[in-house]
Amino acid sequence: MNERGSNHQLLKQNNHTLIKKHIYRNSPISRVEIAQQLGLTTATITGMVNPMISAGFLRETTAPAEETKGAGRPRMMLEFVPEAYYICGVDCGPYRTNYILTDLRGNTVAVRHTDQPLGEYQVTLERFAGDIPEFLEEAGIPREKILGVGICLPGMIDGSADKIYDTFHDGWTEHSISMELGERLGLKVEVENNVRARAISAELFDRMVKAEPFAYFFVSFGIACQMIIDGKVLYGQSAAAGEIGHTVVQRNGPVCPTCGNRGCLEALTGERAILQQCRDIMATDTPTVLKEFCENPKLLTMEQVLAAQQMGDQAVSQVIEDAIEYLGIALANTINLVSPRAIVLEGRIFSVPKNQERMLRTVEQYMFHIHSGMTDFTFLPYDPDRGARAAAAVIVKEFLNRTI
């Protein structure tokens, strides 16, 4: 009898998280629709959702008038209460650290930008321990309303297991920032890879994952392509799944300062590589408007490089075109390998429309012809707060997975 009771409790917990996640992803939705879509009874649905309503993060609302048929009682729908909880998201990257406060549905409440990049563990921990309480206090949200703090950063990170394999900075693998910062703040803290967090945000906050496999192709300092397959974010062994930036695309090419290999995608097409190639141009007699934009090559930015491209700077345009050629080949290879149904692309390099067009042409050229027209491509506009918002989504994912 104990075994039967244990199994019943496990089934109850599984149904609880299943229903909670289904409502979050599909609300507003009725009890009958949930029961039909999940293959459960309406009595089971009611027994599960009533405690959520009592807890204050779920509420009933009436269906829009145009959806109500006849003169009967309006259909009652279920939806999450955005202001029930708030989440602090922290995006700590190679350029800067951004903070955001969102509600339970990912709507932005407050933001803070800093120029401090990811660094050595202890220094970063102390910075977070000081900045986050100050940021939350300025926002004026009661501490009991804070669901948690999500942190995303580049590196081999398995957020599902709270395991950091590598961030390419000192100290991180010997510590658990989730535990140590959580104890300092008195809050739930979760850590995740910065691009994997974006895929989670695309699924939960933006509801973009309408077909799978789903791929999130991200170009910044480094390059990654994270996947959602069968409803799960792909981690792989050592959380290295999706690190397409370290696939070799040019034999005996330039050394990658991150992985140490020659000719990997990041060494040729990451923002760091593009900036260095443009600095090399500035150091020669090659005509370029970059010299007018920036007197000190060390201070050159991607915004200036892209502005030069749009002004028709031939040398800079060639650098960008070569980078997109390699990026397109890499994405085409990914399509040939995994055959994703939908791909989201994010990166400052794609803020220029002709770069988007060139990327799609290159992908079409190199991918296997059977995939032509079978994949949906979406380019996201550049948003400096997207990473921090994605970190907040990591906390929402953990909340949805919590059992009774």
C-alpha positions as CSV (number, residue, x, y, z in Angstrom):
1,M,0.0,0.0,0.0
2,N,2.9,2.4,0.6
3,E,4.2,1.8,-2.9
4,R,0.7,2.5,-4.3
5,G,0.5,5.7,-2.3
6,S,3.9,6.8,-3.5
7,N,3.0,6.2,-7.1
8,H,-0.3,8.1,-6.7
9,Q,1.6,11.0,-5.2
10,L,4.1,11.0,-8.1
11,L,1.3,11.0,-10.6
12,K,-0.4,13.9,-8.8
13,Q,2.8,15.9,-8.8
14,N,3.4,15.2,-12.5
15,N,-0.1,16.3,-13.3
16,H,0.3,19.4,-11.2
17,T,3.4,20.6,-13.1
18,L,1.9,19.5,-16.5
19,I,-1.2,21.5,-16.0
20,K,0.6,24.5,-14.6
21,K,3.0,24.6,-17.6
22,H,0.1,24.1,-20.0
23,I,-1.8,27.0,-18.7
24,Y,1.2,29.3,-18.7
25,R,2.0,28.4,-22.3
26,N,-1.6,28.6,-23.6
27,S,-3.5,31.0,-21.4
28,P,-6.2,32.2,-21.5
29,I,-7.6,28.7,-21.6
30,S,-10.6,27.0,-20.2
31,R,-10.7,23.9,-17.9
32,V,-12.5,21.9,-20.6
33,E,-9.7,22.8,-23.2
34,I,-7.0,21.8,-20.8
35,A,-8.7,18.5,-20.1
36,Q,-9.2,17.8,-23.8
37,Q,-5.6,18.7,-24.7
38,L,-3.9,16.8,-21.9
39,G,-6.2,13.8,-21.8
40,L,-7.3,14.4,-18.2
41,T,-10.7,14.8,-16.6
42,T,-12.2,18.2,-15.8
43,A,-12.4,17.1,-12.2
44,T,-8.7,16.5,-12.1
45,I,-8.1,19.9,-13.7
46,T,-10.4,21.7,-11.1
47,G,-8.7,19.9,-8.2
48,M,-5.3,21.1,-9.4
49,V,-6.1,24.7,-10.4
50,N,-8.1,25.7,-7.4
51,P,-5.1,25.7,-5.0
52,M,-3.2,27.8,-7.6
53,I,-6.0,30.3,-7.7
54,S,-6.0,30.3,-3.9
55,A,-2.2,30.9,-3.9
56,G,-2.8,34.0,-6.0
57,F,-0.8,33.4,-9.1
58,L,-3.7,32.0,-11.2
59,R,-7.0,33.7,-11.8
60,E,-10.3,33.2,-13.6
61,T,-11.4,35.6,-16.3
62,T,-14.3,35.6,-18.8
63,A,-13.7,34.8,-22.5
64,P,-13.9,37.7,-24.9
65,A,-17.5,38.6,-26.0
66,E,-16.8,37.5,-29.6
67,E,-15.9,34.0,-28.3
68,T,-19.0,33.6,-26.2
69,K,-21.7,31.8,-28.2
70,G,-25.4,32.2,-27.4
71,A,-26.9,33.8,-24.3
72,G,-25.6,31.3,-21.8
73,R,-23.1,31.8,-19.1
74,P,-19.8,33.3,-20.3
75,R,-16.9,30.8,-20.6
76,M,-14.5,31.0,-17.7
77,M,-10.9,31.1,-18.7
78,L,-7.7,30.6,-16.6
79,E,-4.6,32.8,-16.8
80,F,-1.5,33.6,-14.8
81,V,-1.5,36.8,-12.7
82,P,1.5,38.8,-14.0
83,E,1.8,40.9,-10.9
84,A,1.7,37.9,-8.5
85,Y,5.5,37.7,-8.6
86,Y,8.5,39.5,-9.9
87,I,11.8,38.2,-11.1
88,C,15.3,39.8,-11.3
89,G,17.2,38.8,-14.4
90,V,21.0,39.4,-14.7
91,D,22.8,39.1,-18.0
92,C,26.6,39.1,-17.3
93,G,28.5,39.1,-20.6
94,P,31.8,40.0,-22.2
95,Y,30.8,43.6,-22.7
96,R,28.6,44.6,-19.7
97,T,26.2,43.4,-17.0
98,N,22.5,44.3,-17.4
99,Y,19.8,43.9,-14.8
100,I,16.0,43.7,-15.3
101,L,13.0,43.2,-13.2
102,T,10.0,41.5,-14.9
103,D,6.6,40.3,-13.8
104,L,5.6,36.7,-14.0
105,R,4.8,37.0,-17.7
106,G,8.1,38.6,-18.6
107,N,6.9,42.2,-18.9
108,T,9.6,44.7,-18.0
109,V,9.2,46.7,-14.8
110,A,12.7,48.2,-14.3
111,V,16.1,48.0,-15.9
112,R,19.7,48.9,-15.0
113,H,22.7,48.9,-17.3
114,T,26.4,48.8,-16.2
115,D,29.7,48.7,-18.1
116,Q,31.1,45.9,-15.9
117,P,31.7,42.7,-17.8
118,L,32.0,39.1,-16.7
119,G,35.1,38.5,-14.7
120,E,36.7,36.5,-11.9
121,Y,34.2,34.7,-9.7
122,Q,34.8,36.3,-6.3
123,V,34.8,39.8,-7.8
124,T,31.6,39.1,-9.7
125,L,29.9,37.5,-6.7
126,E,30.6,40.6,-4.5
127,R,29.3,42.9,-7.3
128,F,26.0,40.9,-7.6
129,A,25.6,40.8,-3.8
130,G,25.7,44.6,-3.7
131,D,24.0,45.5,-7.0
132,I,21.0,43.2,-6.9
133,P,19.5,44.3,-3.5
134,E,20.1,48.0,-4.4
135,F,18.3,47.4,-7.7
136,L,15.4,45.7,-6.1
137,E,15.1,48.4,-3.4
138,E,15.0,51.1,-6.1
139,A,12.2,49.2,-7.9
140,G,10.1,49.3,-4.7
141,I,8.9,45.7,-5.0
142,P,8.3,43.9,-1.6
143,R,10.8,41.1,-1.0
144,E,8.1,38.5,-0.6
145,K,7.0,39.3,-4.2
146,I,10.4,38.4,-5.6
147,L,10.3,34.9,-7.1
148,G,14.0,34.7,-7.5
149,V,17.1,35.9,-9.4
150,G,18.1,34.4,-12.7
151,I,21.7,34.8,-14.0
152,C,22.9,34.0,-17.5
153,L,26.4,34.1,-18.7
154,P,28.5,32.6,-21.5
155,G,30.1,29.2,-21.0
156,M,29.4,25.5,-20.5
157,I,26.6,25.7,-17.9
158,D,23.9,23.1,-17.1
159,G,21.3,25.1,-15.3
160,S,19.1,22.0,-14.8
161,A,21.8,20.5,-12.6
162,D,23.3,23.8,-11.2
163,K,26.7,22.8,-12.7
164,I,29.2,25.2,-14.3
165,Y,31.8,23.4,-16.4
166,D,33.6,26.4,-17.8
167,T,33.1,30.2,-18.2
168,F,36.6,30.9,-19.4
169,H,37.1,33.0,-16.3
170,D,38.9,32.1,-13.0
171,G,37.1,30.5,-10.0
172,W,33.7,29.7,-11.5
173,T,34.0,25.9,-11.7
174,E,35.0,25.7,-8.0
175,H,31.9,27.4,-6.7
176,S,28.1,27.4,-6.9
177,I,26.9,30.9,-7.5
178,S,23.3,29.7,-7.1
179,M,24.0,28.6,-3.6
180,E,26.5,31.3,-2.5
181,L,24.6,34.2,-3.9
182,G,21.3,32.7,-2.8
183,E,22.5,32.6,0.8
184,R,23.7,36.2,0.6
185,L,20.4,37.5,-0.9
186,G,18.0,35.2,0.8
187,L,16.4,34.5,-2.6
188,K,16.2,31.6,-5.0
189,V,19.0,31.9,-7.6
190,E,19.4,30.0,-10.8
191,V,22.2,30.2,-13.4
192,E,22.1,29.3,-17.1
193,N,24.0,29.6,-20.3
194,N,23.2,33.0,-21.9
195,V,21.9,31.5,-25.2
196,R,20.1,28.6,-23.7
197,A,18.3,31.1,-21.5
198,R,17.2,33.0,-24.6
199,A,15.7,29.8,-26.0
200,I,13.8,29.3,-22.7
201,S,12.6,32.9,-22.9
202,A,11.5,32.5,-26.6
203,E,9.4,29.5,-25.4
204,L,7.9,30.9,-22.2
205,F,7.7,34.7,-22.5
206,D,7.4,35.1,-26.3
207,R,5.6,31.9,-27.2
208,M,7.8,31.5,-30.3
209,V,8.3,27.8,-30.1
210,K,5.4,26.7,-32.2
211,A,7.3,23.9,-34.0
212,E,10.2,21.6,-33.1
213,P,13.1,21.0,-33.3
214,F,13.6,24.7,-32.5
215,A,17.0,26.4,-32.9
216,Y,18.2,29.8,-31.4
217,F,21.2,31.1,-33.4
218,F,23.0,33.8,-31.5
219,V,25.9,35.9,-32.8
220,S,27.8,38.2,-30.4
221,F,31.3,38.0,-28.8
222,G,30.9,34.3,-29.4
223,I,28.4,32.2,-31.4
224,A,26.0,29.5,-30.2
225,C,23.0,27.6,-31.6
226,Q,20.8,26.2,-28.8
227,M,18.0,23.7,-29.4
228,I,14.7,22.7,-28.0
229,I,13.8,19.2,-29.0
230,D,10.7,17.3,-27.7
231,G,9.9,20.0,-25.3
232,K,13.4,20.0,-23.7
233,V,16.3,22.3,-23.9
234,L,19.3,20.3,-25.2
235,Y,22.3,20.3,-22.8
236,G,24.4,17.3,-23.9
237,Q,27.5,16.0,-22.1
238,S,29.3,18.7,-20.1
239,A,26.6,21.2,-21.2
240,A,28.5,21.9,-24.4
241,A,25.5,21.3,-26.8
242,G,25.0,24.2,-29.1
243,E,28.5,25.6,-29.0
244,I,28.6,25.9,-32.8
245,G,31.1,28.8,-32.4
246,H,33.9,26.3,-31.7
247,T,33.3,24.1,-34.8
248,V,36.3,24.4,-37.2
249,V,35.4,26.0,-40.5
250,Q,38.8,27.0,-41.8
251,R,41.8,24.7,-41.6
252,N,44.8,26.4,-40.1
253,G,42.8,29.6,-39.6
254,P,43.3,32.2,-36.9
255,V,43.6,31.1,-33.3
256,C,40.5,31.3,-31.2
257,P,41.3,33.1,-27.9
258,T,38.4,31.2,-26.2
259,C,39.0,27.6,-27.1
260,G,42.6,27.8,-28.5
261,N,41.8,26.0,-31.7
262,R,42.5,27.4,-35.2
263,G,39.9,28.4,-37.6
264,C,36.8,27.9,-35.5
265,L,33.7,29.9,-36.3
266,E,34.1,32.3,-33.4
267,A,37.7,33.1,-34.5
268,L,36.4,34.2,-37.9
269,T,33.0,35.6,-37.4
270,G,32.4,36.6,-33.7
271,E,32.2,40.3,-32.9
272,R,35.7,40.2,-31.4
273,A,37.1,38.7,-34.6
274,I,35.2,41.3,-36.8
275,L,36.5,44.2,-34.7
276,Q,40.0,42.9,-34.8
277,Q,39.9,42.6,-38.6
278,C,38.6,46.1,-38.8
279,R,41.3,47.4,-36.5
280,D,43.9,45.7,-38.8
281,I,42.3,47.6,-41.7
282,M,42.6,50.9,-39.8
283,A,46.3,50.2,-39.2
284,T,47.0,50.1,-43.0
285,D,46.7,52.7,-45.8
286,T,43.4,51.1,-46.9
287,P,40.7,53.8,-47.3
288,T,38.0,53.4,-44.6
289,V,35.6,55.7,-42.9
290,L,36.4,53.9,-39.6
291,K,39.3,56.3,-39.1
292,E,36.8,59.2,-39.1
293,F,34.5,57.4,-36.6
294,C,37.1,56.3,-34.2
295,E,40.6,57.8,-33.6
296,N,41.6,55.0,-31.2
297,P,41.2,51.6,-32.8
298,K,41.0,49.9,-29.4
299,L,37.7,51.8,-28.8
300,L,36.1,50.6,-32.0
301,T,32.5,49.3,-31.6
302,M,30.3,47.0,-33.7
303,E,27.9,49.9,-34.1
304,Q,30.6,51.9,-35.9
305,V,31.6,48.9,-38.0
306,L,28.0,48.4,-39.2
307,A,27.6,52.2,-39.8
308,A,30.6,52.0,-42.0
309,Q,29.2,49.1,-43.9
310,Q,26.0,51.0,-44.5
311,M,27.9,53.9,-45.8
312,G,29.5,51.7,-48.5
313,D,32.9,51.2,-46.9
314,Q,34.3,48.5,-49.2
315,A,36.9,47.1,-46.8
316,V,34.5,46.9,-43.9
317,S,31.8,45.5,-46.2
318,Q,34.1,42.7,-47.3
319,V,34.8,41.7,-43.6
320,I,31.1,41.6,-42.9
321,E,30.3,39.6,-46.1
322,D,33.0,37.1,-45.3
323,A,31.7,36.7,-41.8
324,I,28.1,36.1,-43.0
325,E,29.3,33.6,-45.5
326,Y,30.8,31.5,-42.7
327,L,27.8,32.0,-40.5
328,G,25.5,30.9,-43.3
329,I,27.5,27.8,-44.0
330,A,27.5,26.9,-40.3
331,L,23.7,27.3,-40.0
332,A,23.2,25.4,-43.2
333,N,25.2,22.5,-41.7
334,T,23.1,22.7,-38.6
335,I,19.9,22.4,-40.7
336,N,21.3,19.5,-42.5
337,L,22.2,17.7,-39.3
338,V,19.1,18.5,-37.1
339,S,16.4,19.7,-39.6
340,P,14.8,22.3,-37.3
341,R,11.3,23.5,-38.1
342,A,12.0,27.0,-36.8
343,I,15.1,29.1,-36.3
344,V,15.4,32.4,-34.4
345,L,18.5,34.5,-35.3
346,E,19.8,37.3,-33.0
347,G,22.8,39.4,-33.3
348,R,23.9,43.0,-34.0
349,I,25.3,42.0,-37.3
350,F,21.7,41.2,-38.4
351,S,20.4,44.7,-37.6
352,V,21.4,45.6,-41.2
353,P,18.6,44.3,-43.5
354,K,21.0,43.4,-46.3
355,N,23.0,41.2,-43.8
356,Q,19.8,39.3,-43.1
357,E,19.2,38.8,-46.8
358,R,22.8,37.6,-47.4
359,M,22.5,35.2,-44.5
360,L,19.3,33.6,-45.9
361,R,20.8,33.4,-49.4
362,T,23.9,31.7,-48.0
363,V,21.9,29.2,-45.9
364,E,19.7,28.4,-48.9
365,Q,22.8,27.8,-51.1
366,Y,24.5,25.4,-48.7
367,M,21.7,23.4,-47.1
368,F,20.5,20.2,-48.6
369,H,17.7,21.0,-51.1
370,I,15.1,18.9,-49.3
371,H,15.1,21.5,-46.5
372,S,14.2,24.4,-48.8
373,G,11.0,26.1,-47.7
374,M,10.7,23.7,-44.7
375,T,12.2,26.0,-42.1
376,D,10.8,29.2,-40.6
377,F,13.4,31.9,-40.0
378,T,12.9,34.8,-37.7
379,F,15.4,37.7,-37.1
380,L,15.0,39.4,-33.8
381,P,15.7,43.2,-33.5
382,Y,18.7,44.1,-31.4
383,D,17.6,44.6,-27.7
384,P,20.3,45.1,-25.0
385,D,17.8,43.9,-22.4
386,R,17.0,40.6,-24.1
387,G,19.7,38.6,-22.2
388,A,18.6,39.8,-18.8
389,R,14.9,39.1,-19.6
390,A,16.0,35.6,-20.7
391,A,17.7,35.2,-17.3
392,A,14.4,36.0,-15.7
393,A,12.7,33.3,-17.8
394,V,15.0,30.7,-16.2
395,I,13.4,31.4,-12.8
396,V,9.9,31.2,-14.3
397,K,10.9,27.8,-15.8
398,E,12.0,26.6,-12.3
399,F,8.7,27.9,-10.8
400,L,6.6,26.0,-13.4
401,N,8.5,22.8,-12.7
402,R,7.9,23.0,-8.9
403,T,5.6,20.3,-7.6
404,I,2.9,20.7,-5.0
